[in-house]
Amino acid sequence: MAESDKIKKLESYLNFKSRVKITDGRTFIGTFVCIDKQKNIILAHTEEFRGAEKRMVGLVMIPGKHLVKIETEDLELPSSMYT
């Protein structure tokens, strides 16, 4: 896959609701706004989940080195499941 194809694929996920899991076990759910060459991700309107705790954190930048898994909402599924 050419570099421009990968960029277009990422651009297609902009403004999708996304779930990001990081190395310390936390999960962030928010709107995917941006990613850079170092794979740092910016989410807006974000909630942070740590075990059973949940808190609103708003706009966050998640360093690429801490990413474990990224999922985006599938708008074609009726229950807004993540893919």
Secondary structure, 3 states (H helix, E strand, C coil): CCHHHHHHHHHCCCCCEEEEEECCCCEEEEEEEEECCCCCEEEEEEEEEECCEEEEEEEEEECHHHEEEEEEECCCCCCCCEC
